[in-house]
């Protein structure tokens, strides 16, 4: 009886395998091409990827460690990125005392070269105030300065909650003697407050993270606060290239929102206390509050009731996201989003007569 020959792989199975490996090769080639493009010809990248590439370049240059605030902006910085039609200029000017800085606008003479002496309006907030994604002239505090004819100091700092914003203003920003202080509240502020409070308390924090508040935040978001070595390795991977940075940043954003409402009751209580601290310590300046979009409805209603009870002027932004007003892959405002935010804030200030006397008052040193 003749032996039956062993059957080889079926044609369909071989075709599926070839298709899989071909698709894998195409994806790998596309990713490698984008990475090479980001390094050699960044002007040819799509705008959202140009923003991410600029962030990866600038992130390590913008901040300094501060033992009280955790981190703050370096007091002196000047960087200009020009990739074809993409333009991103960052300039810091020292706050009085020179320990920390703020993002200088086009109206600041020699931004980053001399210590600021005054401001008509001080802006407090997080990355939505700092606006690393857009040029200095396009960020909403600069547009507000242009529209109101006032000198505006942008004290927004990425990854700040209201506790750090209030502390920065009361320790350093108040010396600018502004007539008006604007506090931008974002949905992640309660979470940022809780993380900062945990870091400051120092309980159960591994030694490498006890003096590095920004890394502690990143590791906490990734669920690796108890494994700083693994966390640092992941952050190091995120710095190796544009696509690695994209993967790490999007993972952090996804983990933020996957966990549900950002922060708990403790974070909301600290936010309310920070507003009271600012209102009491603003000096002759008037405090006004701006509520950003994206708050869970229950929290938004509670916060609105709280603000109404304080008697402080406040407003709520709307229509600043989507439709080209926010950046793909990032979520922060584009130039169009900053223009919309600036227009709404300027309208709020004018309708509330909050600019009266701000520009005409005596300026220190003048």
C-alpha positions in Angstrom: 0.0 0.0 0.0 1.6 3.3 -1.1 2.4 5.8 1.7 0.2 8.9 1.7 2.2 12.1 1.3 1.9 14.6 4.1 -0.1 17.6 3.0 1.6 20.9 3.0 0.1 24.2 4.2 -3.2 24.9 2.5 -3.1 27.6 -0.1 -5.6 29.8 1.8 -3.5 29.6 5.0 -0.3 30.5 3.1 -2.2 33.5 1.5 -3.4 34.7 4.9 0.1 34.4 6.4 1.6 36.4 3.5 -1.1 39.0 3.8 -0.5 39.4 7.5 3.3 39.8 7.2 2.8 42.2 4.2 0.4 44.4 6.3 2.9 44.2 9.2 5.7 45.3 6.9 3.6 48.2 5.5 2.8 49.4 9.0 6.4 49.1 10.2 7.6 50.9 7.1 5.1 53.7 7.5 6.0 54.2 11.1 9.7 54.2 10.3 9.1 56.7 7.5 7.1 59.0 9.7 9.9 58.9 12.4 12.5 59.6 9.8 10.4 62.4 8.4 10.0 63.9 11.8 13.8 64.1 12.3 14.9 65.2 8.8 11.9 67.1 7.3 9.6 68.2 10.1 8.1 70.9 7.9 6.4 68.1 5.8 4.6 66.5 8.8 0.9 67.1 9.4 0.2 69.9 11.8 -0.8 67.7 14.8 2.4 65.7 14.5 4.5 68.9 14.3 2.9 70.0 17.6 3.9 66.7 19.2 7.4 66.9 17.8 7.8 70.4 19.2 6.5 69.3 22.6 9.0 66.4 22.7 11.8 68.8 21.9 10.8 71.5 24.4 9.4 69.6 27.3 12.7 69.1 29.0 13.7 72.7 28.6 10.7 74.5 30.0 10.5 73.5 33.7 12.6 73.6 36.8 12.2 71.8 40.1 10.9 73.9 43.0 10.8 72.5 46.5 7.6 74.4 47.4 5.7 74.4 44.1 7.0 71.0 42.8 7.8 72.6 39.5 7.6 76.0 37.8 8.7 77.6 34.6 12.4 78.3 34.1 12.8 82.1 34.6 14.7 82.6 31.4 14.1 80.8 28.1 14.0 81.7 24.5 13.3 79.1 21.8 12.0 79.5 18.3 11.0 76.6 16.1 10.3 77.3 12.5 9.4 74.4 10.2 8.1 75.7 7.0 4.6 77.1 7.8 4.8 75.9 11.4 5.9 78.5 13.9 6.3 78.1 17.7 8.1 80.6 19.8 8.5 80.2 23.5 9.9 83.0 25.8 10.0 83.2 29.6 10.4 86.3 31.6 11.5 86.1 35.3 8.9 86.9 38.0 10.0 89.2 40.7 12.6 87.4 42.7 13.8 85.5 39.7 13.1 81.9 41.0 10.3 81.2 38.4 9.2 82.7 35.2 6.1 83.1 33.1 5.4 82.8 29.4 6.1 86.2 27.8 3.9 87.5 25.1 4.9 89.6 22.0 4.2 92.8 24.0 7.0 91.9 26.5 10.1 93.9 25.6 13.1 91.6 25.7 11.0 88.7 27.0 13.1 86.4 29.1 16.0 88.9 29.5 14.8 91.0 32.4 12.7 90.6 35.5 9.1 91.7 35.1 8.0 94.8 37.2 4.2 95.0 36.6 1.2 93.5 34.9 -2.3 94.8 34.4 -3.8 91.3 34.3 -2.3 88.1 35.6 -3.6 84.8 34.1 -3.4 81.6 36.3 -4.1 78.0 35.0 -2.5 74.9 33.5 -1.5 73.9 30.0 -4.7 75.6 28.6 -3.3 78.9 29.8 0.3 78.3 28.9 -0.5 77.0 25.4 2.7 75.3 24.4 0.9 74.1 21.2 0.8 77.6 19.6 3.0 80.5 19.0 3.4 83.3 21.6 1.2 85.7 19.7 -1.6 83.1 19.2 -2.1 82.0 22.8 -5.3 83.4 24.4 -3.6 85.6 27.1 -1.6 87.4 24.3 -4.8 87.8 22.3 -6.5 89.2 25.4 -3.6 91.7 25.9 -4.0 92.8 22.3 -7.8 93.1 22.5 -7.9 94.9 25.9 -4.8 97.1 25.5 -3.5 95.7 28.7 -0.2 94.1 29.8 -1.0 90.5 30.6 1.3 88.1 32.4 0.6 84.5 31.5 1.4 82.4 34.7 -0.1 79.2 33.3 2.0 76.1 34.0 1.4 72.7 32.6 0.3 70.0 35.1 -0.6 72.7 37.7 -3.8 72.4 39.8 -5.3 75.3 41.6 -3.2 74.7 44.7 0.0 75.4 42.8 -1.4 78.2 40.8 -2.6 80.0 44.0 0.7 79.4 45.7 2.7 80.7 42.7 0.6 83.9 42.6 0.6 84.6 46.3 4.4 84.1 46.6 5.6 85.7 43.4 2.9 86.8 41.0 1.3 89.2 43.4 4.5 91.3 43.3 3.5 92.3 39.7 0.7 94.4 41.3 -2.0 93.5 38.8 -5.4 95.1 38.8 -7.1 91.8 37.7 -6.4 88.1 38.3 -8.0 85.5 36.0 -8.1 81.9 37.2 -8.9 79.3 34.5 -10.4 76.1 36.0 -10.0 72.9 34.1 -11.7 69.5 34.8 -8.4 67.9 35.8 -7.6 70.4 38.5 -9.1 68.4 41.4 -6.9 65.4 40.4 -3.8 67.6 40.1 -4.5 69.0 43.5 -4.7 65.5 45.0 -1.5 64.3 43.4 0.4 67.5 44.5 -0.9 67.0 48.1 0.2 63.4 48.1 3.6 64.3 46.8 4.0 67.1 49.3 3.0 64.8 52.1 5.7 62.4 51.0 4.0 59.3 52.5 5.0 56.0 50.8 6.8 57.7 47.9 10.0 56.0 46.8 13.1 58.2 47.2 13.7 58.8 43.5 10.3 60.4 43.2 10.2 62.3 46.5 12.3 65.1 44.9 10.8 64.9 41.4 7.2 66.0 41.5 6.6 66.0 37.7 8.0 62.4 37.4 5.8 61.4 40.4 2.7 62.7 38.5 3.7 60.8 35.4 4.3 57.6 37.3 1.1 58.0 39.2 -0.9 58.3 36.0 0.7 55.2 34.6 0.0 53.3 37.8 3.8 52.9 38.5 4.4 55.2 41.5 5.7 52.2 43.4 8.0 51.2 40.6 10.0 54.3 39.7 12.6 52.3 37.8 10.0 50.9 35.4 8.4 54.3 35.1 11.6 56.1 34.3 12.4 53.4 31.6 9.0 54.1 30.0 9.5 57.9 30.1 13.0 57.3 28.6 11.3 55.3 25.8 8.9 58.2 25.2 11.8 60.5 24.6 13.4 58.3 21.9 11.2 59.5 19.1 8.0 61.1 18.0 6.0 57.9 17.8 7.1 56.7 21.2 6.2 60.1 22.6 2.8 59.9 21.0 2.2 56.4 22.4 3.2 57.5 25.9 1.2 60.7 25.9 -1.9 59.1 24.5 -1.7 56.3 27.0 -1.5 58.8 29.9 -4.5 60.7 28.5 -6.5 57.5 28.1 -5.7 56.4 31.6 -6.7 59.8 33.0 -10.2 59.5 31.6 -10.6 55.7 31.9 -10.4 56.2 35.7 -13.5 58.3 35.6 -14.0 61.8 37.1 -10.6 63.4 37.6 -10.0 63.6 41.3 -12.3 63.1 44.2 -14.0 65.2 46.9 -10.7 66.1 48.5 -9.5 67.6 45.2 -12.8 69.6 44.8 -12.5 70.9 48.4 -9.0 72.0 47.9 -10.0 73.8 44.6 -12.7 75.7 46.5 -10.2 76.6 49.3 -7.7 77.8 46.7 -10.3 80.2 45.3 -10.9 81.6 48.7 -7.2 81.9 49.3 -6.8 83.8 46.1 -9.8 86.1 46.7 -8.5 86.9 50.2 -4.8 87.4 49.1 -5.2 89.1 45.8 -4.6 92.4 47.4 -6.1 95.4 45.5 -6.5 93.1 42.5 -9.9 91.7 41.6 -10.3 87.9 41.1 -12.4 86.5 38.3 -12.9 82.8 37.5 -13.2 81.2 34.1 -14.7 77.7 33.9 -13.3 75.6 31.0 -15.4 73.1 29.1 -15.4 69.4 29.9 -16.5 69.3 33.5 -18.8 66.3 34.5 -22.3 67.8 34.8 -22.7 67.2 38.5 -19.4 68.8 39.3 -20.2 71.7 36.9 -23.4 72.4 38.7 -21.8 72.2 42.2 -18.9 74.5 41.1 -21.4 77.0 39.5 -23.3 77.1 42.8 -20.1 77.6 44.8 -18.9 80.4 42.6 -22.3 82.1 42.7 -22.1 82.0 46.5 -18.7 83.6 46.6 -19.9 86.7 44.8 -16.9 86.5 42.5 -17.4 87.3 38.8 -17.2 84.2 36.7 -18.0 82.8 33.3 -18.1 79.5 31.5 -16.5 78.8 28.1 -18.4 77.0 25.4 -17.7 76.1 21.8 -13.9 76.1 22.1 -13.5 72.4 21.2 -14.0 70.5 18.0 -14.4 71.9 14.5 -10.7 72.7 14.2 -10.6 74.5 17.5 -8.8 71.6 19.2 -5.8 69.7 18.0 -6.0 66.1 16.9 -3.7 63.7 18.8 -3.3 66.3 21.6 -6.7 67.7 22.6 -5.5 71.2 23.5 -6.7 74.3 21.7 -5.4 75.2 18.3 -5.0 78.8 17.2 -8.7 78.8 16.4 -9.6 77.5 19.9 -7.4 80.2 21.5 -9.0 82.9 19.4 -12.5 81.7 20.5 -11.5 81.5 24.2 -9.9 85.0 24.0 -13.0 86.5 22.4 -15.3 85.0 25.0 -13.1 86.1 27.9 -12.7 89.6 26.6 -16.5 89.9 26.1 -17.0 88.7 29.7 -14.6 91.3 31.0 -16.2 94.1 29.0 -19.7 93.2 29.9 -18.8 92.9 33.6 -16.9 96.2 33.5 -13.9 94.4 34.9 -11.4 96.3 32.8 -12.3 99.7 34.3 -9.3 101.2 35.9 -7.0 98.3 35.1 -5.1 100.1 32.3 -5.3 103.6 33.8 -4.0 102.7 37.3 -0.6 103.7 38.4 2.0 101.2 37.3 4.9 100.4 39.8 8.2 101.8 38.6 6.7 104.1 36.0 
